[in-house]
């Protein structure tokens, strides 16, 4: 059993829907709207943004079977940039000051264009991290960027679904950090491949 499957099964009973969603979204054939690189890159970016170490380790271990190291690194890079930009742009938006909004951010963001993967994929990774962090401006920018690079609306939704479920799993794992035994799987629950 994979580390991710073990964590999935360890989610408490009140998180059964999260357990089911993890299995269906990240299990074999779970996200036909996305390539394997997009699916696992979004999962990595969301897991970094969610800041739950055990979940991140498990997602990265599972992703390593499906994607190349450059894609995984780009996903981590997207999440790192979003950790900075989501705070900045959300704060500027909350301030509601038109003069402040006109100022350049003045933050290094070279990796937005120097990540070494398809821009459409990087936009999806940034979207997943921004959704977890709750930055409206960055979420809009990455939806627009993904669409500009030919990503379907269904693929955008799939990235958001992954982000939502990864965030929920991280929340539950943080709430029950001493979960040592796996919750029994219910008949019909999809297992991770």
C-alpha positions as a Markdown table, in Angstrom:
| # | Residue | x | y | z |
|---|---|---|---|---|
| 1 | Unk | 0.0 | 0.0 | 0.0 |
| 2 | Unk | 1.4 | 3.4 | -0.9 |
| 3 | Unk | 2.1 | 6.1 | 1.6 |
| 4 | Unk | -0.7 | 8.2 | 0.1 |
| 5 | Unk | -3.2 | 5.4 | 0.4 |
| 6 | Unk | -2.2 | 4.8 | 4.0 |
| 7 | Unk | -2.8 | 8.5 | 4.8 |
| 8 | Unk | -6.1 | 8.4 | 2.9 |
| 9 | Unk | -7.3 | 5.5 | 4.9 |
| 10 | Unk | -6.1 | 7.2 | 8.2 |
| 11 | Unk | -8.5 | 10.1 | 7.7 |
| 12 | Unk | -11.2 | 10.1 | 10.4 |
| 13 | Unk | -14.7 | 8.8 | 9.7 |
| 14 | Unk | -16.1 | 12.4 | 9.5 |
| 15 | Unk | -13.7 | 12.9 | 6.6 |
| 16 | Unk | -15.1 | 10.0 | 4.6 |
| 17 | Unk | -16.0 | 12.3 | 1.7 |
| 18 | Unk | -12.4 | 13.6 | 1.6 |
| 19 | Unk | -11.1 | 10.0 | 1.7 |
| 20 | Unk | -13.4 | 9.1 | -1.3 |
| 21 | Unk | -12.5 | 12.2 | -3.2 |
| 22 | Unk | -8.7 | 11.6 | -2.8 |
| 23 | Unk | -9.2 | 8.1 | -4.1 |
| 24 | Unk | -11.3 | 9.2 | -7.1 |
| 25 | Unk | -9.3 | 12.2 | -8.1 |
| 26 | Unk | -5.8 | 10.8 | -7.6 |
| 27 | Unk | -6.5 | 7.2 | -8.3 |
| 28 | Unk | -6.0 | 5.6 | -11.6 |
| 29 | Unk | -8.0 | 7.3 | -14.3 |
| 30 | Unk | -9.3 | 9.9 | -11.9 |
| 31 | Unk | -8.7 | 13.1 | -13.8 |
| 32 | Unk | -9.3 | 12.6 | -17.6 |
| 33 | Unk | -9.3 | 16.4 | -18.1 |
| 34 | Unk | -5.7 | 16.6 | -17.0 |
| 35 | Unk | -2.5 | 14.9 | -18.1 |
| 36 | Unk | -0.6 | 12.9 | -15.4 |
| 37 | Unk | 1.9 | 15.8 | -15.2 |
| 38 | Unk | -0.9 | 18.3 | -14.7 |
| 39 | Unk | -2.7 | 16.1 | -12.1 |
| 40 | Unk | 0.3 | 15.4 | -10.0 |
| 41 | Unk | 1.8 | 18.9 | -10.4 |
| 42 | Unk | -1.4 | 20.4 | -9.1 |
| 43 | Unk | -1.4 | 17.9 | -6.2 |
| 44 | Unk | 2.2 | 18.8 | -5.3 |
| 45 | Unk | 1.6 | 22.5 | -5.6 |
| 46 | Unk | -1.6 | 22.2 | -3.4 |
| 47 | Unk | 0.2 | 20.0 | -0.9 |
| 48 | Unk | 3.1 | 22.5 | -0.5 |
| 49 | Unk | 0.6 | 25.3 | -0.1 |
| 50 | Unk | -1.4 | 23.3 | 2.5 |
| 51 | Unk | 1.8 | 22.9 | 4.6 |
| 52 | Unk | 1.1 | 19.4 | 5.8 |
| 53 | Unk | 4.5 | 17.5 | 5.7 |
| 54 | Unk | 3.2 | 13.9 | 5.8 |
| 55 | Unk | 0.7 | 14.6 | 3.0 |
| 56 | Unk | 3.3 | 16.4 | 0.9 |
| 57 | Unk | 5.7 | 13.5 | 1.3 |
| 58 | Unk | 3.0 | 11.0 | 0.3 |
| 59 | Unk | 1.9 | 13.1 | -2.7 |
| 60 | Unk | 5.4 | 13.5 | -3.9 |
| 61 | Unk | 6.2 | 9.8 | -3.5 |
| 62 | Unk | 3.1 | 8.9 | -5.6 |
| 63 | Unk | 3.8 | 11.6 | -8.1 |
| 64 | Unk | 7.4 | 10.3 | -8.6 |
| 65 | Unk | 5.9 | 7.2 | -10.2 |
| 66 | Unk | 4.0 | 9.2 | -12.7 |
| 67 | Unk | 5.9 | 12.4 | -13.6 |
| 68 | Unk | 9.5 | 13.5 | -14.2 |
| 69 | Unk | 11.5 | 15.4 | -11.6 |
| 70 | Unk | 11.4 | 18.6 | -13.6 |
| 71 | Unk | 7.7 | 18.7 | -13.5 |
| 72 | Unk | 7.7 | 18.0 | -9.7 |
| 73 | Unk | 10.3 | 20.8 | -9.2 |
| 74 | Unk | 8.2 | 23.2 | -11.3 |
| 75 | Unk | 5.1 | 22.4 | -9.1 |
| 76 | Unk | 7.1 | 23.2 | -6.0 |
| 77 | Unk | 8.4 | 26.4 | -7.6 |
| 78 | Unk | 4.9 | 27.5 | -8.4 |
| 79 | Unk | 3.8 | 26.9 | -4.8 |
| 80 | Unk | 6.9 | 28.8 | -3.5 |
| 81 | Unk | 6.1 | 31.8 | -5.7 |
| 82 | Unk | 2.4 | 31.7 | -4.7 |
| 83 | Unk | 3.4 | 31.6 | -1.0 |
| 84 | Unk | 4.9 | 35.1 | -1.7 |
| 85 | Unk | 2.6 | 36.6 | -4.3 |
| 86 | Unk | -0.7 | 35.4 | -2.7 |
| 87 | Unk | 0.2 | 37.3 | 0.4 |
| 88 | Unk | 1.3 | 40.4 | -1.4 |
| 89 | Unk | -1.6 | 40.6 | -3.9 |
| 90 | Unk | -4.3 | 39.6 | -1.4 |
| 91 | Unk | -3.0 | 42.3 | 1.0 |
| 92 | Unk | -3.0 | 45.0 | -1.8 |
| 93 | Unk | -6.6 | 43.9 | -2.7 |
| 94 | Unk | -7.7 | 44.1 | 0.9 |
| 95 | Unk | -6.1 | 47.5 | 1.4 |
| 96 | Unk | -8.4 | 48.9 | -1.3 |
| 97 | Unk | -6.0 | 51.7 | -2.1 |
| 98 | Unk | -6.0 | 52.5 | -5.8 |
| 99 | Unk | -2.5 | 54.2 | -5.5 |
| 100 | Unk | -1.1 | 51.1 | -3.8 |
| 101 | Unk | -2.6 | 48.8 | -6.5 |
| 102 | Unk | -0.8 | 50.8 | -9.2 |
| 103 | Unk | 2.7 | 50.3 | -7.7 |
| 104 | Unk | 4.9 | 47.5 | -9.1 |
| 105 | Unk | 5.2 | 44.6 | -6.7 |
| 106 | Unk | 9.0 | 44.9 | -6.7 |
| 107 | Unk | 9.4 | 41.2 | -5.9 |
| 108 | Unk | 11.6 | 38.8 | -7.8 |
| 109 | Unk | 9.4 | 36.4 | -9.8 |
| 110 | Unk | 11.8 | 35.1 | -12.5 |
| 111 | Unk | 10.5 | 31.6 | -12.1 |
| 112 | Unk | 7.2 | 32.6 | -13.5 |
| 113 | Unk | 8.8 | 32.2 | -16.9 |
| 114 | Unk | 11.9 | 30.2 | -16.2 |
| 115 | Unk | 10.4 | 26.9 | -14.9 |
| 116 | Unk | 11.2 | 24.7 | -17.8 |
| 117 | Unk | 7.8 | 23.2 | -18.4 |
| 118 | Unk | 4.7 | 24.1 | -20.6 |
| 119 | Unk | 3.3 | 27.4 | -19.5 |
| 120 | Unk | -0.2 | 25.9 | -19.4 |
| 121 | Unk | 0.9 | 23.4 | -16.8 |
| 122 | Unk | 2.7 | 26.0 | -14.7 |
| 123 | Unk | -0.5 | 28.1 | -14.7 |
| 124 | Unk | -2.5 | 25.2 | -13.4 |
| 125 | Unk | 0.1 | 24.6 | -10.6 |
| 126 | Unk | 0.0 | 28.3 | -9.7 |
| 127 | Unk | -3.8 | 28.1 | -9.7 |
| 128 | Unk | -3.9 | 25.1 | -7.4 |
| 129 | Unk | -1.6 | 26.8 | -4.9 |
| 130 | Unk | -3.4 | 30.1 | -5.1 |
| 131 | Unk | -6.8 | 28.4 | -4.5 |
| 132 | Unk | -5.4 | 26.8 | -1.3 |
| 133 | Unk | -4.1 | 30.1 | -0.1 |
| 134 | Unk | -7.3 | 31.9 | -1.0 |
| 135 | Unk | -5.9 | 34.7 | -3.2 |
| 136 | Unk | -8.6 | 36.0 | -5.5 |
| 137 | Unk | -6.3 | 38.1 | -7.7 |
| 138 | Unk | -3.8 | 35.3 | -8.2 |
| 139 | Unk | -6.6 | 32.7 | -8.7 |
| 140 | Unk | -8.1 | 34.9 | -11.5 |
| 141 | Unk | -4.7 | 35.6 | -13.0 |
| 142 | Unk | -3.9 | 31.8 | -13.2 |
| 143 | Unk | -7.3 | 30.9 | -14.6 |
| 144 | Unk | -6.9 | 33.6 | -17.3 |
| 145 | Unk | -3.3 | 32.4 | -17.9 |
| 146 | Unk | -4.3 | 28.8 | -18.2 |
| 147 | Unk | -7.2 | 29.6 | -20.6 |
| 148 | Unk | -4.9 | 31.9 | -22.7 |
| 149 | Unk | -2.6 | 28.8 | -23.1 |
| 150 | Unk | -5.4 | 26.6 | -24.3 |
| 151 | Unk | -6.5 | 24.9 | -21.1 |
| 152 | Unk | -10.1 | 23.9 | -21.1 |
| 153 | Unk | -12.5 | 25.1 | -18.4 |
| 154 | Unk | -12.9 | 21.4 | -17.4 |
| 155 | Unk | -9.2 | 21.2 | -16.7 |
| 156 | Unk | -9.3 | 24.4 | -14.7 |
| 157 | Unk | -12.1 | 23.0 | -12.7 |
| 158 | Unk | -10.1 | 19.7 | -12.2 |
| 159 | Unk | -7.1 | 21.7 | -10.8 |
| 160 | Unk | -9.5 | 23.5 | -8.4 |
| 161 | Unk | -11.0 | 20.1 | -7.3 |
| 162 | Unk | -7.5 | 18.7 | -6.6 |
| 163 | Unk | -6.6 | 21.8 | -4.6 |
| 164 | Unk | -9.8 | 21.6 | -2.6 |
| 165 | Unk | -9.4 | 18.0 | -1.7 |
| 166 | Unk | -5.7 | 18.3 | -0.9 |
| 167 | Unk | -6.4 | 21.2 | 1.4 |
| 168 | Unk | -9.2 | 19.3 | 3.1 |
| 169 | Unk | -7.0 | 16.3 | 3.6 |
| 170 | Unk | -4.3 | 18.5 | 5.1 |
| 171 | Unk | -6.8 | 20.1 | 7.4 |
| 172 | Unk | -8.0 | 16.7 | 8.6 |
| 173 | Unk | -4.5 | 15.3 | 9.1 |
| 174 | Unk | -3.6 | 18.3 | 11.1 |
| 175 | Unk | -6.7 | 17.9 | 13.3 |
| 176 | Unk | -5.8 | 14.2 | 14.0 |
| 177 | Unk | -2.0 | 14.3 | 14.0 |
| 178 | Unk | -1.7 | 11.1 | 16.1 |
| 179 | Unk | -3.7 | 8.9 | 13.7 |
| 180 | Unk | -1.7 | 5.8 | 13.7 |
| 181 | Unk | -4.1 | 3.2 | 12.3 |
| 182 | Unk | -5.8 | 3.4 | 9.0 |
| 183 | Unk | -9.6 | 3.8 | 9.0 |
| 184 | Unk | -11.2 | 0.8 | 7.4 |
| 185 | Unk | -12.1 | 1.3 | 3.7 |
| 186 | Unk | -15.8 | 1.0 | 2.9 |
| 187 | Unk | -16.8 | -1.3 | 0.1 |
| 188 | Unk | -16.8 | 0.5 | -3.1 |
| 189 | Unk | -14.2 | 3.1 | -2.1 |
| 190 | Unk | -11.7 | 3.6 | -4.9 |
| 191 | Unk | -8.1 | 2.9 | -3.8 |
| 192 | Unk | -5.2 | 4.8 | -5.1 |
| 193 | Unk | -3.2 | 2.9 | -7.8 |
